[in-house]
Amino acid sequence: MKISMYCSKNVLQLFILFYSALSFAQSYKQDTLHGEFAYRLKAKFNSHSNYKHEELFTLLIGEDRAFFASQNSLKKDSILDHSRVTTNNPDGSITLSIKNGTSTPETNFHFTIIQSNETVQYFAPAVMSLLTYKEPVIRNWKLIDETKVINTIHCKKAEVTFKGRNWIAWYSPDIPLLYGPYKFSGLPGLIIKITDDKEDYDFELVKSISDVQLKGKLLSIRKSRYTEAIETTQPKLKQALINANVNAAAVLASYGTTIIKGQEMVRQREKERQENRTHENPLELSE
């Protein structure tokens, strides 16, 4: 297990340096910010465990689209931007590194999702590439004649079957923003809470920035999170992430990193993944 963690950490460092270099040449997307919301996700990743992982996400709403990403992932961007070190070597080459002692927050979610009126676009890093696929906005919501107050917000109910799960959503027509957490959008108001009927996954709004605080504020998110991505399909993106893990030893070797018993490590990692898949409980049960 220690070897597996060592490998993952080194691959992550390579990825961090790669995208840190990209961000040096890429500015942040800036337009007027019309909404900033924080959602807490409670997720049951393992069907044979009662443990639920909790993580905060940010929904940033701009002129004609919204960005959704893990707060820890966004914080990592900011930390790396202020910790990058570029060294010009005597031979004319450049060495990229991170300041000693730099630590970044952990996250299980490295994706960025962009919602618009017509499409939802998913972006995910796979070692040295950024991959993306598009899906249409959910249109088959069933509006239910039922109301509820959630954290002082008056909400209406809606239901939908999405990617193998039945979801119950509570949205607020009083907040006329047609967005929500993850890939959920298209309702006549901001989604305040959405839970699958097994209560394995639950997104709930926990914080919003007032209009007064937003006045004059610009939306800032690193362009390298969503530009120059390779377009693919969801199944191919998923397979690319699996391949990236399987080939971790080879990636490190290509960068001159020596791994003791590399083949044994890869086999152990694959065995662990197979065991995890037995009880895996992903948010999307079908594609």
PALO-287176 format. One record per residue (C-alpha): residue number from 1; x, y, z. Coordinates in Angstrom, 3 decimals, padded with zeros to 6 digits. Layout:
// residues N
n | X | Y | Z
NUM | X | Y | Z
...
// end
This chain:
// residues 287
n | X | Y | Z
1 | 000.000 | 000.000 | 000.000
2 | 002.819 | 002.411 | 000.823
3 | 004.359 | 001.880 | -002.586
4 | 001.012 | 002.518 | -004.249
5 | 000.585 | 005.787 | -002.388
6 | 004.138 | 006.793 | -003.263
7 | 003.466 | 006.240 | -006.953
8 | 000.194 | 008.170 | -006.917
9 | 001.805 | 011.081 | -005.131
10 | 004.612 | 011.311 | -007.668
11 | 002.243 | 011.125 | -010.628
12 | 000.194 | 013.866 | -009.010
13 | 003.307 | 016.029 | -008.631
14 | 004.079 | 015.595 | -012.321
15 | 000.553 | 016.631 | -013.182
16 | 000.729 | 019.614 | -010.820
17 | 003.914 | 020.861 | -012.459
18 | 002.444 | 020.375 | -015.930
19 | -000.702 | 022.370 | -015.246
20 | 001.195 | 024.892 | -013.193
21 | 003.250 | 025.587 | -016.315
22 | 000.114 | 025.936 | -018.427
23 | -001.414 | 028.410 | -016.008
24 | 001.688 | 030.609 | -016.223
25 | 000.776 | 031.459 | -019.813
26 | -002.994 | 031.405 | -019.348
27 | -004.964 | 034.083 | -017.565
28 | -008.189 | 033.498 | -015.702
29 | -011.579 | 033.715 | -017.372
30 | -013.133 | 036.970 | -016.222
31 | -016.690 | 038.166 | -016.675
32 | -019.309 | 039.564 | -014.342
33 | -020.171 | 037.220 | -011.479
34 | -023.938 | 036.833 | -011.082
35 | -023.906 | 034.130 | -008.434
36 | -021.540 | 032.332 | -006.076
37 | -022.808 | 029.338 | -004.112
38 | -021.294 | 026.598 | -001.954
39 | -022.694 | 023.067 | -001.860
40 | -021.840 | 020.277 | 000.544
41 | -021.707 | 016.801 | -000.971
42 | -022.278 | 013.754 | 001.201
43 | -021.273 | 010.683 | -000.780
44 | -021.289 | 006.972 | -000.069
45 | -018.559 | 005.607 | -002.324
46 | -018.655 | 002.021 | -001.004
47 | -021.916 | 000.059 | -001.048
48 | -020.730 | -002.136 | 001.859
49 | -019.859 | 000.762 | 004.150
50 | -021.949 | 003.353 | 005.957
51 | -019.172 | 005.937 | 005.756
52 | -020.019 | 009.073 | 003.798
53 | -017.353 | 011.332 | 002.416
54 | -018.049 | 015.058 | 002.705
55 | -016.625 | 017.745 | 000.447
56 | -017.510 | 021.336 | -000.437
57 | -018.033 | 022.523 | -004.009
58 | -018.370 | 025.954 | -005.567
59 | -020.865 | 026.991 | -008.237
60 | -019.808 | 030.199 | -010.002
61 | -022.416 | 031.728 | -012.312
62 | -021.301 | 034.113 | -015.038
63 | -022.987 | 035.868 | -017.939
64 | -024.198 | 032.803 | -019.829
65 | -022.674 | 029.777 | -018.112
66 | -021.788 | 028.349 | -014.722
67 | -018.658 | 026.605 | -013.423
68 | -018.804 | 023.798 | -010.836
69 | -015.716 | 022.416 | -009.080
70 | -014.419 | 021.198 | -005.726
71 | -013.397 | 024.013 | -003.391
72 | -010.210 | 022.159 | -002.464
73 | -009.386 | 021.776 | -006.140
74 | -009.821 | 025.527 | -006.692
75 | -007.751 | 026.312 | -003.583
76 | -005.005 | 024.081 | -004.958
77 | -004.931 | 026.202 | -008.134
78 | -004.420 | 029.352 | -006.090
79 | -001.711 | 027.833 | -003.885
80 | 000.234 | 026.537 | -006.872
81 | 000.021 | 029.894 | -008.634
82 | 001.801 | 031.478 | -005.671
83 | 004.280 | 028.626 | -005.138
84 | 005.618 | 028.048 | -008.647
85 | 009.370 | 028.412 | -009.149
86 | 010.899 | 028.723 | -012.633
87 | 014.659 | 028.217 | -012.894
88 | 016.663 | 029.137 | -016.010
89 | 019.478 | 026.611 | -016.343
90 | 022.940 | 027.373 | -017.818
91 | 022.230 | 025.089 | -020.800
92 | 019.194 | 027.170 | -021.744
93 | 016.630 | 024.739 | -020.389
94 | 013.992 | 025.635 | -017.825
95 | 013.200 | 023.720 | -014.640
96 | 009.728 | 023.985 | -013.147
97 | 009.246 | 023.257 | -009.470
98 | 007.179 | 024.098 | -006.426
99 | 008.499 | 025.923 | -003.371
100 | 009.690 | 023.638 | -000.577
101 | 007.103 | 023.166 | 002.123
102 | 004.160 | 023.814 | -000.152
103 | 001.115 | 021.761 | 000.792
104 | -002.159 | 021.581 | -001.064
105 | -005.600 | 020.445 | 000.140
106 | -006.752 | 016.936 | -000.696
107 | -009.689 | 016.247 | -002.987
108 | -011.390 | 013.234 | -004.523
109 | -012.763 | 015.360 | -007.353
110 | -010.456 | 016.909 | -009.948
111 | -013.126 | 017.644 | -012.559
112 | -014.598 | 020.934 | -013.743
113 | -018.138 | 021.127 | -015.077
114 | -019.441 | 023.973 | -017.213
115 | -023.202 | 024.339 | -017.551
116 | -024.873 | 026.443 | -020.230
117 | -028.457 | 026.716 | -021.481
118 | -027.989 | 023.849 | -023.935
119 | -025.112 | 021.667 | -022.785
120 | -023.173 | 020.405 | -019.811
121 | -019.450 | 019.931 | -020.427
122 | -017.255 | 017.767 | -018.197
123 | -013.466 | 018.271 | -017.996
124 | -010.989 | 015.959 | -016.235
125 | -007.177 | 015.728 | -016.204
126 | -005.597 | 012.423 | -017.228
127 | -001.883 | 012.753 | -016.412
128 | -000.565 | 015.113 | -019.125
129 | -003.851 | 015.655 | -020.977
130 | -007.101 | 017.445 | -020.295
131 | -010.088 | 015.492 | -021.607
132 | -013.683 | 016.628 | -022.096
133 | -017.095 | 015.429 | -023.228
134 | -020.472 | 017.119 | -023.683
135 | -023.986 | 016.141 | -022.708
136 | -027.338 | 017.859 | -023.264
137 | -028.947 | 019.698 | -020.362
138 | -031.473 | 017.540 | -018.499
139 | -034.923 | 018.194 | -020.003
140 | -037.058 | 015.388 | -018.574
141 | -037.617 | 016.861 | -015.120
142 | -040.975 | 016.011 | -013.564
143 | -042.282 | 019.014 | -011.600
144 | -044.140 | 017.982 | -008.426
145 | -046.816 | 020.078 | -006.704
146 | -045.052 | 020.050 | -003.357
147 | -043.187 | 022.756 | -001.435
148 | -040.646 | 022.793 | 001.363
149 | -038.517 | 025.321 | 003.243
150 | -034.805 | 024.484 | 003.289
151 | -032.537 | 026.809 | 005.269
152 | -035.202 | 029.573 | 005.096
153 | -035.473 | 029.186 | 001.294
154 | -038.884 | 028.337 | -000.157
155 | -038.471 | 025.438 | -002.578
156 | -040.475 | 023.368 | -005.022
157 | -039.969 | 019.693 | -005.788
158 | -038.845 | 017.988 | -008.977
159 | -037.812 | 014.450 | -009.880
160 | -035.665 | 012.927 | -012.595
161 | -033.980 | 009.650 | -013.504
162 | -030.377 | 010.366 | -014.458
163 | -027.580 | 007.912 | -015.207
164 | -029.185 | 005.009 | -013.381
165 | -030.342 | 006.851 | -010.254
166 | -033.656 | 008.405 | -009.292
167 | -033.147 | 011.938 | -008.009
168 | -035.322 | 014.227 | -005.911
169 | -034.533 | 017.923 | -006.291
170 | -035.701 | 021.004 | -004.428
171 | -035.336 | 024.238 | -006.369
172 | -036.240 | 027.854 | -005.682
173 | -038.124 | 029.946 | -008.262
174 | -037.241 | 032.921 | -006.030
175 | -033.642 | 032.517 | -007.236
176 | -034.112 | 032.625 | -011.047
177 | -030.827 | 030.958 | -011.959
178 | -031.273 | 027.793 | -014.018
179 | -028.264 | 025.989 | -012.549
180 | -027.351 | 023.584 | -009.781
181 | -024.650 | 021.242 | -008.469
182 | -022.790 | 018.716 | -010.609
183 | -024.591 | 018.173 | -013.963
184 | -028.012 | 019.090 | -012.592
185 | -029.574 | 022.147 | -014.239
186 | -032.560 | 023.114 | -016.357
187 | -035.107 | 023.749 | -013.606
188 | -036.966 | 027.098 | -013.279
189 | -034.825 | 028.179 | -010.351
190 | -031.587 | 027.405 | -008.542
191 | -031.350 | 023.841 | -007.203
192 | -031.034 | 024.081 | -003.422
193 | -030.848 | 020.377 | -002.620
194 | -030.780 | 017.173 | -004.653
195 | -030.592 | 013.604 | -003.335
196 | -030.886 | 010.193 | -004.949
197 | -033.672 | 007.980 | -003.619
198 | -031.181 | 005.684 | -001.849
199 | -029.591 | 008.707 | -000.117
200 | -026.150 | 007.608 | -001.273
201 | -025.417 | 011.040 | -002.774
202 | -026.688 | 014.356 | -001.505
203 | -025.850 | 017.894 | -002.630
204 | -027.136 | 020.753 | -000.466
205 | -026.627 | 024.500 | -000.677
206 | -024.819 | 025.664 | 002.466
207 | -023.698 | 029.179 | 001.566
208 | -024.447 | 031.943 | -000.915
209 | -022.842 | 035.318 | -001.537
210 | -025.263 | 038.244 | -001.399
211 | -025.906 | 040.502 | -004.394
212 | -024.299 | 043.398 | -002.508
213 | -021.063 | 041.429 | -002.071
214 | -021.116 | 040.348 | -005.708
215 | -021.502 | 043.858 | -007.092
216 | -018.577 | 044.588 | -009.393
217 | -016.989 | 041.213 | -008.719
218 | -015.554 | 039.188 | -011.610
219 | -015.670 | 035.472 | -012.147
220 | -012.156 | 034.032 | -011.878
221 | -011.306 | 030.458 | -012.756
222 | -008.105 | 029.156 | -014.298
223 | -008.420 | 028.716 | -018.065
224 | -006.285 | 025.589 | -018.012
225 | -009.198 | 023.865 | -016.278
226 | -011.295 | 024.009 | -019.446
227 | -009.393 | 025.239 | -022.513
228 | -007.375 | 023.261 | -025.077
229 | -009.030 | 020.037 | -023.916
230 | -009.196 | 016.925 | -026.080
231 | -012.814 | 016.114 | -026.882
232 | -013.835 | 012.513 | -026.300
233 | -016.729 | 010.455 | -024.950
234 | -017.573 | 009.634 | -021.351
235 | -016.613 | 005.918 | -021.679
236 | -013.279 | 006.815 | -023.306
237 | -012.521 | 009.431 | -020.653
238 | -013.241 | 006.909 | -017.911
239 | -010.944 | 004.366 | -019.578
240 | -008.214 | 006.993 | -019.983
241 | -008.254 | 007.627 | -016.228
242 | -007.965 | 003.891 | -015.556
243 | -005.095 | 003.597 | -018.041
244 | -003.346 | 006.576 | -016.449
245 | -003.285 | 004.768 | -013.105
246 | -002.183 | 001.452 | -014.604
247 | 000.666 | 003.139 | -016.474
248 | 001.814 | 005.232 | -013.519
249 | 005.099 | 003.365 | -013.185
250 | 005.946 | 003.878 | -016.856
251 | 005.116 | 007.602 | -016.640
252 | 007.429 | 008.064 | -013.683
253 | 010.161 | 006.030 | -015.357
254 | 010.015 | 008.305 | -018.405
255 | 010.827 | 011.209 | -016.098
256 | 013.816 | 009.442 | -014.653
257 | 012.108 | 008.281 | -011.467
258 | 013.361 | 004.923 | -010.229
259 | 010.723 | 002.631 | -008.766
260 | 011.762 | -000.443 | -006.838
261 | 009.805 | -003.499 | -007.881
262 | 007.765 | -001.408 | -010.289
263 | 005.949 | -004.313 | -011.918
264 | 004.936 | -005.745 | -008.546
265 | 003.634 | -002.314 | -007.550
266 | 001.488 | -002.026 | -010.676
267 | 000.045 | -005.490 | -010.126
268 | -000.754 | -004.633 | -006.507
269 | -002.467 | -001.421 | -007.555
270 | -004.587 | -003.289 | -010.106
271 | -005.547 | -005.879 | -007.482
272 | -006.646 | -003.096 | -005.122
273 | -008.691 | -001.462 | -007.876
274 | -010.425 | -004.746 | -008.696
275 | -011.317 | -005.213 | -005.022
276 | -012.641 | -001.658 | -004.796
277 | -014.742 | -002.098 | -007.937
278 | -016.593 | -004.993 | -006.301
279 | -018.277 | -002.598 | -003.871
280 | -017.890 | 000.592 | -005.886
281 | -020.880 | 002.915 | -005.670
282 | -020.375 | 005.711 | -008.246
283 | -022.675 | 008.685 | -008.608
284 | -023.447 | 007.643 | -012.185
285 | -024.506 | 003.987 | -012.424
286 | -024.888 | 004.078 | -016.216
287 | -023.485 | 006.143 | -019.089
// end
